[in-house]
Amino acid sequence: MMKALNPFFVLGTVGVVITAILHVVVALVLSIPTAHKSIFVLYPVFISFLAIGAGQIIKGSKAVSES
């Protein structure tokens, strides 16, 4: 049976993917150069969620393998 995914990991992954798509759309389609600064702020936010979720998954898997 599949375990539920860590919510931080899911939020981080979805956030990075959506931010990357938004960045491509703004850069190529809309050609708004000033929007890059505001989009670059979103990357570290979602990458931190992704790192927290990955750390919790690794910590959980180590606890299961040790017991």
mmCIF file of the N, C-alpha and C atoms, coordinates in Angstrom:
data_MODEL
# 
_entry.id   MODEL 
# 
loop_
_atom_site.group_PDB 
_atom_site.id 
_atom_site.type_symbol 
_atom_site.label_atom_id 
_atom_site.label_alt_id 
_atom_site.label_comp_id 
_atom_site.label_asym_id 
_atom_site.label_entity_id 
_atom_site.label_seq_id 
_atom_site.pdbx_PDB_ins_code 
_atom_site.Cartn_x 
_atom_site.Cartn_y 
_atom_site.Cartn_z 
_atom_site.occupancy 
_atom_site.B_iso_or_equiv 
_atom_site.pdbx_formal_charge 
_atom_site.auth_seq_id 
_atom_site.auth_comp_id 
_atom_site.auth_asym_id 
_atom_site.auth_atom_id 
_atom_site.pdbx_PDB_model_num 
ATOM 1   N N  . MET A 1 1  ? 0.844  -1.181 0.000   1.00 0.00 ? 1  MET A N  1 
ATOM 2   C CA . MET A 1 1  ? 0.000  0.000  0.000   1.00 0.00 ? 1  MET A CA 1 
ATOM 3   C C  . MET A 1 1  ? 0.890  1.245  0.000   1.00 0.00 ? 1  MET A C  1 
ATOM 4   N N  . MET A 1 2  ? 0.517  2.238  -0.758  1.00 0.00 ? 2  MET A N  1 
ATOM 5   C CA . MET A 1 2  ? 1.341  3.437  -0.893  1.00 0.00 ? 2  MET A CA 1 
ATOM 6   C C  . MET A 1 2  ? 1.107  4.398  0.263   1.00 0.00 ? 2  MET A C  1 
ATOM 7   N N  . LYS A 1 3  ? 2.217  4.878  0.814   1.00 0.00 ? 3  LYS A N  1 
ATOM 8   C CA . LYS A 1 3  ? 2.109  5.880  1.873   1.00 0.00 ? 3  LYS A CA 1 
ATOM 9   C C  . LYS A 1 3  ? 1.818  7.250  1.262   1.00 0.00 ? 3  LYS A C  1 
ATOM 10  N N  . ALA A 1 4  ? 1.187  8.095  2.049   1.00 0.00 ? 4  ALA A N  1 
ATOM 11  C CA . ALA A 1 4  ? 0.924  9.463  1.600   1.00 0.00 ? 4  ALA A CA 1 
ATOM 12  C C  . ALA A 1 4  ? 2.242  10.227 1.498   1.00 0.00 ? 4  ALA A C  1 
ATOM 13  N N  . LEU A 1 5  ? 2.359  11.057 0.498   1.00 0.00 ? 5  LEU A N  1 
ATOM 14  C CA . LEU A 1 5  ? 3.579  11.846 0.325   1.00 0.00 ? 5  LEU A CA 1 
ATOM 15  C C  . LEU A 1 5  ? 3.635  12.972 1.350   1.00 0.00 ? 5  LEU A C  1 
ATOM 16  N N  . ASN A 1 6  ? 4.844  13.368 1.669   1.00 0.00 ? 6  ASN A N  1 
ATOM 17  C CA . ASN A 1 6  ? 5.058  14.459 2.601   1.00 0.00 ? 6  ASN A CA 1 
ATOM 18  C C  . ASN A 1 6  ? 4.509  15.759 2.000   1.00 0.00 ? 6  ASN A C  1 
ATOM 19  N N  . PRO A 1 7  ? 3.678  16.496 2.746   1.00 0.00 ? 7  PRO A N  1 
ATOM 20  C CA . PRO A 1 7  ? 3.079  17.715 2.179   1.00 0.00 ? 7  PRO A CA 1 
ATOM 21  C C  . PRO A 1 7  ? 4.108  18.788 1.818   1.00 0.00 ? 7  PRO A C  1 
ATOM 22  N N  . PHE A 1 8  ? 5.209  18.895 2.582   1.00 0.00 ? 8  PHE A N  1 
ATOM 23  C CA . PHE A 1 8  ? 6.245  19.867 2.234   1.00 0.00 ? 8  PHE A CA 1 
ATOM 24  C C  . PHE A 1 8  ? 6.897  19.502 0.903   1.00 0.00 ? 8  PHE A C  1 
ATOM 25  N N  . PHE A 1 9  ? 7.134  18.212 0.704   1.00 0.00 ? 9  PHE A N  1 
ATOM 26  C CA . PHE A 1 9  ? 7.751  17.758 -0.534  1.00 0.00 ? 9  PHE A CA 1 
ATOM 27  C C  . PHE A 1 9  ? 6.840  18.029 -1.723  1.00 0.00 ? 9  PHE A C  1 
ATOM 28  N N  . VAL A 1 10 ? 5.554  17.745 -1.571  1.00 0.00 ? 10 VAL A N  1 
ATOM 29  C CA . VAL A 1 10 ? 4.590  17.977 -2.649  1.00 0.00 ? 10 VAL A CA 1 
ATOM 30  C C  . VAL A 1 10 ? 4.475  19.473 -2.950  1.00 0.00 ? 10 VAL A C  1 
ATOM 31  N N  . LEU A 1 11 ? 4.355  20.290 -1.902  1.00 0.00 ? 11 LEU A N  1 
ATOM 32  C CA . LEU A 1 11 ? 4.254  21.742 -2.090  1.00 0.00 ? 11 LEU A CA 1 
ATOM 33  C C  . LEU A 1 11 ? 5.501  22.295 -2.766  1.00 0.00 ? 11 LEU A C  1 
ATOM 34  N N  . GLY A 1 12 ? 6.660  21.850 -2.337  1.00 0.00 ? 12 GLY A N  1 
ATOM 35  C CA . GLY A 1 12 ? 7.906  22.323 -2.939  1.00 0.00 ? 12 GLY A CA 1 
ATOM 36  C C  . GLY A 1 12 ? 8.035  21.923 -4.392  1.00 0.00 ? 12 GLY A C  1 
ATOM 37  N N  . THR A 1 13 ? 7.700  20.674 -4.698  1.00 0.00 ? 13 THR A N  1 
ATOM 38  C CA . THR A 1 13 ? 7.811  20.193 -6.072  1.00 0.00 ? 13 THR A CA 1 
ATOM 39  C C  . THR A 1 13 ? 6.839  20.917 -6.997  1.00 0.00 ? 13 THR A C  1 
ATOM 40  N N  . VAL A 1 14 ? 5.588  20.993 -6.589  1.00 0.00 ? 14 VAL A N  1 
ATOM 41  C CA . VAL A 1 14 ? 4.584  21.684 -7.412  1.00 0.00 ? 14 VAL A CA 1 
ATOM 42  C C  . VAL A 1 14 ? 4.929  23.167 -7.547  1.00 0.00 ? 14 VAL A C  1 
ATOM 43  N N  . GLY A 1 15 ? 5.388  23.772 -6.462  1.00 0.00 ? 15 GLY A N  1 
ATOM 44  C CA . GLY A 1 15 ? 5.742  25.187 -6.499  1.00 0.00 ? 15 GLY A CA 1 
ATOM 45  C C  . GLY A 1 15 ? 6.896  25.487 -7.437  1.00 0.00 ? 15 GLY A C  1 
ATOM 46  N N  . VAL A 1 16 ? 7.928  24.646 -7.417  1.00 0.00 ? 16 VAL A N  1 
ATOM 47  C CA . VAL A 1 16 ? 9.074  24.860 -8.313  1.00 0.00 ? 16 VAL A CA 1 
ATOM 48  C C  . VAL A 1 16 ? 8.654  24.672 -9.765  1.00 0.00 ? 16 VAL A C  1 
ATOM 49  N N  . VAL A 1 17 ? 7.851  23.655 -10.033 1.00 0.00 ? 17 VAL A N  1 
ATOM 50  C CA . VAL A 1 17 ? 7.412  23.406 -11.412 1.00 0.00 ? 17 VAL A CA 1 
ATOM 51  C C  . VAL A 1 17 ? 6.547  24.559 -11.929 1.00 0.00 ? 17 VAL A C  1 
ATOM 52  N N  . ILE A 1 18 ? 5.603  25.010 -11.127 1.00 0.00 ? 18 ILE A N  1 
ATOM 53  C CA . ILE A 1 18 ? 4.730  26.113 -11.552 1.00 0.00 ? 18 ILE A CA 1 
ATOM 54  C C  . ILE A 1 18 ? 5.523  27.414 -11.697 1.00 0.00 ? 18 ILE A C  1 
ATOM 55  N N  . THR A 1 19 ? 6.464  27.648 -10.786 1.00 0.00 ? 19 THR A N  1 
ATOM 56  C CA . THR A 1 19 ? 7.294  28.847 -10.889 1.00 0.00 ? 19 THR A CA 1 
ATOM 57  C C  . THR A 1 19 ? 8.143  28.821 -12.147 1.00 0.00 ? 19 THR A C  1 
ATOM 58  N N  . ALA A 1 20 ? 8.696  27.655 -12.478 1.00 0.00 ? 20 ALA A N  1 
ATOM 59  C CA . ALA A 1 20 ? 9.504  27.544 -13.697 1.00 0.00 ? 20 ALA A CA 1 
ATOM 60  C C  . ALA A 1 20 ? 8.663  27.784 -14.945 1.00 0.00 ? 20 ALA A C  1 
ATOM 61  N N  . ILE A 1 21 ? 7.455  27.227 -14.968 1.00 0.00 ? 21 ILE A N  1 
ATOM 62  C CA . ILE A 1 21 ? 6.568  27.453 -16.116 1.00 0.00 ? 21 ILE A CA 1 
ATOM 63  C C  . ILE A 1 21 ? 6.186  28.924 -16.218 1.00 0.00 ? 21 ILE A C  1 
ATOM 64  N N  . LEU A 1 22 ? 5.855  29.519 -15.084 1.00 0.00 ? 22 LEU A N  1 
ATOM 65  C CA . LEU A 1 22 ? 5.518  30.945 -15.065 1.00 0.00 ? 22 LEU A CA 1 
ATOM 66  C C  . LEU A 1 22 ? 6.698  31.794 -15.539 1.00 0.00 ? 22 LEU A C  1 
ATOM 67  N N  . HIS A 1 23 ? 7.891  31.430 -15.131 1.00 0.00 ? 23 HIS A N  1 
ATOM 68  C CA . HIS A 1 23 ? 9.086  32.170 -15.525 1.00 0.00 ? 23 HIS A CA 1 
ATOM 69  C C  . HIS A 1 23 ? 9.300  32.092 -17.037 1.00 0.00 ? 23 HIS A C  1 
ATOM 70  N N  . VAL A 1 24 ? 9.117  30.908 -17.604 1.00 0.00 ? 24 VAL A N  1 
ATOM 71  C CA . VAL A 1 24 ? 9.262  30.754 -19.057 1.00 0.00 ? 24 VAL A CA 1 
ATOM 72  C C  . VAL A 1 24 ? 8.216  31.576 -19.798 1.00 0.00 ? 24 VAL A C  1 
ATOM 73  N N  . VAL A 1 25 ? 6.982  31.545 -19.303 1.00 0.00 ? 25 VAL A N  1 
ATOM 74  C CA . VAL A 1 25 ? 5.914  32.312 -19.961 1.00 0.00 ? 25 VAL A CA 1 
ATOM 75  C C  . VAL A 1 25 ? 6.210  33.804 -19.903 1.00 0.00 ? 25 VAL A C  1 
ATOM 76  N N  . VAL A 1 26 ? 6.626  34.272 -18.734 1.00 0.00 ? 26 VAL A N  1 
ATOM 77  C CA . VAL A 1 26 ? 6.916  35.707 -18.600 1.00 0.00 ? 26 VAL A CA 1 
ATOM 78  C C  . VAL A 1 26 ? 8.110  36.099 -19.453 1.00 0.00 ? 26 VAL A C  1 
ATOM 79  N N  . ALA A 1 27 ? 9.126  35.248 -19.503 1.00 0.00 ? 27 ALA A N  1 
ATOM 80  C CA . ALA A 1 27 ? 10.339 35.592 -20.245 1.00 0.00 ? 27 ALA A CA 1 
ATOM 81  C C  . ALA A 1 27 ? 10.134 35.543 -21.757 1.00 0.00 ? 27 ALA A C  1 
ATOM 82  N N  . LEU A 1 28 ? 9.492  34.482 -22.231 1.00 0.00 ? 28 LEU A N  1 
ATOM 83  C CA . LEU A 1 28 ? 9.401  34.304 -23.676 1.00 0.00 ? 28 LEU A CA 1 
ATOM 84  C C  . LEU A 1 28 ? 8.145  34.894 -24.301 1.00 0.00 ? 28 LEU A C  1 
ATOM 85  N N  . VAL A 1 29 ? 7.019  34.713 -23.661 1.00 0.00 ? 29 VAL A N  1 
ATOM 86  C CA . VAL A 1 29 ? 5.757  35.128 -24.265 1.00 0.00 ? 29 VAL A CA 1 
ATOM 87  C C  . VAL A 1 29 ? 5.466  36.601 -23.993 1.00 0.00 ? 29 VAL A C  1 
ATOM 88  N N  . LEU A 1 30 ? 5.566  36.990 -22.738 1.00 0.00 ? 30 LEU A N  1 
ATOM 89  C CA . LEU A 1 30 ? 5.193  38.361 -22.385 1.00 0.00 ? 30 LEU A CA 1 
ATOM 90  C C  . LEU A 1 30 ? 6.341  39.358 -22.501 1.00 0.00 ? 30 LEU A C  1 
ATOM 91  N N  . SER A 1 31 ? 7.561  38.880 -22.436 1.00 0.00 ? 31 SER A N  1 
ATOM 92  C CA . SER A 1 31 ? 8.767  39.728 -22.548 1.00 0.00 ? 31 SER A CA 1 
ATOM 93  C C  . SER A 1 31 ? 8.748  40.890 -21.559 1.00 0.00 ? 31 SER A C  1 
ATOM 94  N N  . ILE A 1 32 ? 8.533  40.571 -20.288 1.00 0.00 ? 32 ILE A N  1 
ATOM 95  C CA . ILE A 1 32 ? 8.542  41.579 -19.230 1.00 0.00 ? 32 ILE A CA 1 
ATOM 96  C C  . ILE A 1 32 ? 9.827  41.402 -18.421 1.00 0.00 ? 32 ILE A C  1 
ATOM 97  N N  . PRO A 1 33 ? 10.861 42.210 -18.688 1.00 0.00 ? 33 PRO A N  1 
ATOM 98  C CA . PRO A 1 33 ? 12.148 41.997 -18.007 1.00 0.00 ? 33 PRO A CA 1 
ATOM 99  C C  . PRO A 1 33 ? 12.116 42.311 -16.511 1.00 0.00 ? 33 PRO A C  1 
ATOM 100 N N  . THR A 1 34 ? 11.249 43.188 -16.071 1.00 0.00 ? 34 THR A N  1 
ATOM 101 C CA . THR A 1 34 ? 11.226 43.535 -14.642 1.00 0.00 ? 34 THR A CA 1 
ATOM 102 C C  . THR A 1 34 ? 10.582 42.447 -13.793 1.00 0.00 ? 34 THR A C  1 
ATOM 103 N N  . ALA A 1 35 ? 9.860  41.544 -14.405 1.00 0.00 ? 35 ALA A N  1 
ATOM 104 C CA . ALA A 1 35 ? 9.182  40.481 -13.657 1.00 0.00 ? 35 ALA A CA 1 
ATOM 105 C C  . ALA A 1 35 ? 10.154 39.408 -13.181 1.00 0.00 ? 35 ALA A C  1 
ATOM 106 N N  . HIS A 1 36 ? 11.355 39.342 -13.751 1.00 0.00 ? 36 HIS A N  1 
ATOM 107 C CA . HIS A 1 36 ? 12.328 38.325 -13.361 1.00 0.00 ? 36 HIS A CA 1 
ATOM 108 C C  . HIS A 1 36 ? 12.714 38.437 -11.890 1.00 0.00 ? 36 HIS A C  1 
ATOM 109 N N  . LYS A 1 37 ? 12.833 39.650 -11.400 1.00 0.00 ? 37 LYS A N  1 
ATOM 110 C CA . LYS A 1 37 ? 13.237 39.842 -10.005 1.00 0.00 ? 37 LYS A CA 1 
ATOM 111 C C  . LYS A 1 37 ? 12.197 39.269 -9.044  1.00 0.00 ? 37 LYS A C  1 
ATOM 112 N N  . SER A 1 38 ? 10.934 39.479 -9.340  1.00 0.00 ? 38 SER A N  1 
ATOM 113 C CA . SER A 1 38 ? 9.897  38.959 -8.443  1.00 0.00 ? 38 SER A CA 1 
ATOM 114 C C  . SER A 1 38 ? 9.772  37.442 -8.555  1.00 0.00 ? 38 SER A C  1 
ATOM 115 N N  . ILE A 1 39 ? 10.033 36.895 -9.724  1.00 0.00 ? 39 ILE A N  1 
ATOM 116 C CA . ILE A 1 39 ? 9.962  35.447 -9.886  1.00 0.00 ? 39 ILE A CA 1 
ATOM 117 C C  . ILE A 1 39 ? 11.140 34.773 -9.205  1.00 0.00 ? 39 ILE A C  1 
ATOM 118 N N  . PHE A 1 40 ? 12.322 35.387 -9.251  1.00 0.00 ? 40 PHE A N  1 
ATOM 119 C CA . PHE A 1 40 ? 13.496 34.793 -8.607  1.00 0.00 ? 40 PHE A CA 1 
ATOM 120 C C  . PHE A 1 40 ? 13.330 34.679 -7.098  1.00 0.00 ? 40 PHE A C  1 
ATOM 121 N N  . VAL A 1 41 ? 12.451 35.463 -6.509  1.00 0.00 ? 41 VAL A N  1 
ATOM 122 C CA . VAL A 1 41 ? 12.191 35.374 -5.068  1.00 0.00 ? 41 VAL A CA 1 
ATOM 123 C C  . VAL A 1 41 ? 11.443 34.083 -4.755  1.00 0.00 ? 41 VAL A C  1 
ATOM 124 N N  . LEU A 1 42 ? 10.626 33.608 -5.672  1.00 0.00 ? 42 LEU A N  1 
ATOM 125 C CA . LEU A 1 42 ? 9.819  32.414 -5.430  1.00 0.00 ? 42 LEU A CA 1 
ATOM 126 C C  . LEU A 1 42 ? 10.639 31.124 -5.416  1.00 0.00 ? 42 LEU A C  1 
ATOM 127 N N  . TYR A 1 43 ? 11.717 31.063 -6.190  1.00 0.00 ? 43 TYR A N  1 
ATOM 128 C CA . TYR A 1 43 ? 12.518 29.845 -6.251  1.00 0.00 ? 43 TYR A CA 1 
ATOM 129 C C  . TYR A 1 43 ? 13.065 29.414 -4.889  1.00 0.00 ? 43 TYR A C  1 
ATOM 130 N N  . PRO A 1 44 ? 13.733 30.273 -4.119  1.00 0.00 ? 44 PRO A N  1 
ATOM 131 C CA . PRO A 1 44 ? 14.245 29.816 -2.821  1.00 0.00 ? 44 PRO A CA 1 
ATOM 132 C C  . PRO A 1 44 ? 13.152 29.409 -1.837  1.00 0.00 ? 44 PRO A C  1 
ATOM 133 N N  . VAL A 1 45 ? 11.993 30.049 -1.943  1.00 0.00 ? 45 VAL A N  1 
ATOM 134 C CA . VAL A 1 45 ? 10.886 29.693 -1.049  1.00 0.00 ? 45 VAL A CA 1 
ATOM 135 C C  . VAL A 1 45 ? 10.457 28.253 -1.293  1.00 0.00 ? 45 VAL A C  1 
ATOM 136 N N  . PHE A 1 46 ? 10.206 27.905 -2.532  1.00 0.00 ? 46 PHE A N  1 
ATOM 137 C CA . PHE A 1 46 ? 9.740  26.558 -2.832  1.00 0.00 ? 46 PHE A CA 1 
ATOM 138 C C  . PHE A 1 46 ? 10.859 25.525 -2.714  1.00 0.00 ? 46 PHE A C  1 
ATOM 139 N N  . ILE A 1 47 ? 12.078 25.906 -3.009  1.00 0.00 ? 47 ILE A N  1 
ATOM 140 C CA . ILE A 1 47 ? 13.194 24.971 -2.828  1.00 0.00 ? 47 ILE A CA 1 
ATOM 141 C C  . ILE A 1 47 ? 13.403 24.664 -1.353  1.00 0.00 ? 47 ILE A C  1 
ATOM 142 N N  . SER A 1 48 ? 13.158 25.634 -0.478  1.00 0.00 ? 48 SER A N  1 
ATOM 143 C CA . SER A 1 48 ? 13.265 25.355 0.958   1.00 0.00 ? 48 SER A CA 1 
ATOM 144 C C  . SER A 1 48 ? 12.171 24.384 1.404   1.00 0.00 ? 48 SER A C  1 
ATOM 145 N N  . PHE A 1 49 ? 10.939 24.525 0.896   1.00 0.00 ? 49 PHE A N  1 
ATOM 146 C CA . PHE A 1 49 ? 9.890  23.556 1.197   1.00 0.00 ? 49 PHE A CA 1 
ATOM 147 C C  . PHE A 1 49 ? 10.289 22.163 0.703   1.00 0.00 ? 49 PHE A C  1 
ATOM 148 N N  . LEU A 1 50 ? 10.861 22.114 -0.493  1.00 0.00 ? 50 LEU A N  1 
ATOM 149 C CA . LEU A 1 50 ? 11.297 20.851 -1.063  1.00 0.00 ? 50 LEU A CA 1 
ATOM 150 C C  . LEU A 1 50 ? 12.392 20.216 -0.218  1.00 0.00 ? 50 LEU A C  1 
ATOM 151 N N  . ALA A 1 51 ? 13.328 21.008 0.261   1.00 0.00 ? 51 ALA A N  1 
ATOM 152 C CA . ALA A 1 51 ? 14.418 20.492 1.096   1.00 0.00 ? 51 ALA A CA 1 
ATOM 153 C C  . ALA A 1 51 ? 13.900 20.001 2.451   1.00 0.00 ? 51 ALA A C  1 
ATOM 154 N N  . ILE A 1 52 ? 12.975 20.736 3.047   1.00 0.00 ? 52 ILE A N  1 
ATOM 155 C CA . ILE A 1 52 ? 12.392 20.312 4.325   1.00 0.00 ? 52 ILE A CA 1 
ATOM 156 C C  . ILE A 1 52 ? 11.663 18.985 4.147   1.00 0.00 ? 52 ILE A C  1 
ATOM 157 N N  . GLY A 1 53 ? 10.879 18.870 3.095   1.00 0.00 ? 53 GLY A N  1 
ATOM 158 C CA . GLY A 1 53 ? 10.157 17.628 2.835   1.00 0.00 ? 53 GLY A CA 1 
ATOM 159 C C  . GLY A 1 53 ? 11.087 16.463 2.563   1.00 0.00 ? 53 GLY A C  1 
ATOM 160 N N  . ALA A 1 54 ? 12.131 16.698 1.777   1.00 0.00 ? 54 ALA A N  1 
ATOM 161 C CA . ALA A 1 54 ? 13.098 15.631 1.497   1.00 0.00 ? 54 ALA A CA 1 
ATOM 162 C C  . ALA A 1 54 ? 13.814 15.210 2.772   1.00 0.00 ? 54 ALA A C  1 
ATOM 163 N N  . GLY A 1 55 ? 14.160 16.174 3.621   1.00 0.00 ? 55 GLY A N  1 
ATOM 164 C CA . GLY A 1 55 ? 14.802 15.845 4.893   1.00 0.00 ? 55 GLY A CA 1 
ATOM 165 C C  . GLY A 1 55 ? 13.909 15.022 5.792   1.00 0.00 ? 55 GLY A C  1 
ATOM 166 N N  . GLN A 1 56 ? 12.631 15.347 5.831   1.00 0.00 ? 56 GLN A N  1 
ATOM 167 C CA . GLN A 1 56 ? 11.692 14.573 6.642   1.00 0.00 ? 56 GLN A CA 1 
ATOM 168 C C  . GLN A 1 56 ? 11.502 13.170 6.086   1.00 0.00 ? 56 GLN A C  1 
ATOM 169 N N  . ILE A 1 57 ? 11.496 13.034 4.773   1.00 0.00 ? 57 ILE A N  1 
ATOM 170 C CA . ILE A 1 57 ? 11.362 11.702 4.166   1.00 0.00 ? 57 ILE A CA 1 
ATOM 171 C C  . ILE A 1 57 ? 12.597 10.855 4.476   1.00 0.00 ? 57 ILE A C  1 
ATOM 172 N N  . ILE A 1 58 ? 13.778 11.444 4.353   1.00 0.00 ? 58 ILE A N  1 
ATOM 173 C CA . ILE A 1 58 ? 15.018 10.718 4.645   1.00 0.00 ? 58 ILE A CA 1 
ATOM 174 C C  . ILE A 1 58 ? 15.076 10.342 6.131   1.00 0.00 ? 58 ILE A C  1 
ATOM 175 N N  . LYS A 1 59 ? 14.708 11.277 6.979   1.00 0.00 ? 59 LYS A N  1 
ATOM 176 C CA . LYS A 1 59 ? 14.706 11.011 8.416   1.00 0.00 ? 59 LYS A CA 1 
ATOM 177 C C  . LYS A 1 59 ? 13.731 9.888  8.745   1.00 0.00 ? 59 LYS A C  1 
ATOM 178 N N  . GLY A 1 60 ? 12.574 9.888  8.135   1.00 0.00 ? 60 GLY A N  1 
ATOM 179 C CA . GLY A 1 60 ? 11.584 8.848  8.365   1.00 0.00 ? 60 GLY A CA 1 
ATOM 180 C C  . GLY A 1 60 ? 12.034 7.487  7.863   1.00 0.00 ? 60 GLY A C  1 
ATOM 181 N N  . SER A 1 61 ? 12.710 7.469  6.705   1.00 0.00 ? 61 SER A N  1 
ATOM 182 C CA . SER A 1 61 ? 13.174 6.197  6.171   1.00 0.00 ? 61 SER A CA 1 
ATOM 183 C C  . SER A 1 61 ? 14.326 5.620  6.998   1.00 0.00 ? 61 SER A C  1 
ATOM 184 N N  . LYS A 1 62 ? 15.149 6.481  7.565   1.00 0.00 ? 62 LYS A N  1 
ATOM 185 C CA . LYS A 1 62 ? 16.221 6.006  8.441   1.00 0.00 ? 62 LYS A CA 1 
ATOM 186 C C  . LYS A 1 62 ? 15.658 5.426  9.721   1.00 0.00 ? 62 LYS A C  1 
ATOM 187 N N  . ALA A 1 63 ? 14.604 6.047  10.258  1.00 0.00 ? 63 ALA A N  1 
ATOM 188 C CA . ALA A 1 63 ? 13.992 5.554  11.483  1.00 0.00 ? 63 ALA A CA 1 
ATOM 189 C C  . ALA A 1 63 ? 13.340 4.194  11.260  1.00 0.00 ? 63 ALA A C  1 
ATOM 190 N N  . VAL A 1 64 ? 12.759 3.993  10.095  1.00 0.00 ? 64 VAL A N  1 
ATOM 191 C CA . VAL A 1 64 ? 12.121 2.711  9.785   1.00 0.00 ? 64 VAL A CA 1 
ATOM 192 C C  . VAL A 1 64 ? 13.172 1.630  9.587   1.00 0.00 ? 64 VAL A C  1 
ATOM 193 N N  . SER A 1 65 ? 14.276 1.963  8.899   1.00 0.00 ? 65 SER A N  1 
ATOM 194 C CA . SER A 1 65 ? 15.299 0.950  8.634   1.00 0.00 ? 65 SER A CA 1 
ATOM 195 C C  . SER A 1 65 ? 16.077 0.570  9.898   1.00 0.00 ? 65 SER A C  1 
ATOM 196 N N  . GLU A 1 66 ? 16.171 1.470  10.870  1.00 0.00 ? 66 GLU A N  1 
ATOM 197 C CA . GLU A 1 66 ? 16.898 1.172  12.096  1.00 0.00 ? 66 GLU A CA 1 
ATOM 198 C C  . GLU A 1 66 ? 16.087 0.306  13.051  1.00 0.00 ? 66 GLU A C  1 
ATOM 199 N N  . SER A 1 67 ? 14.786 0.346  12.957  1.00 0.00 ? 67 SER A N  1 
ATOM 200 C CA . SER A 1 67 ? 13.968 -0.431 13.905  1.00 0.00 ? 67 SER A CA 1 
ATOM 201 C C  . SER A 1 67 ? 13.641 -1.819 13.410  1.00 0.00 ? 67 SER A C  1 
# 
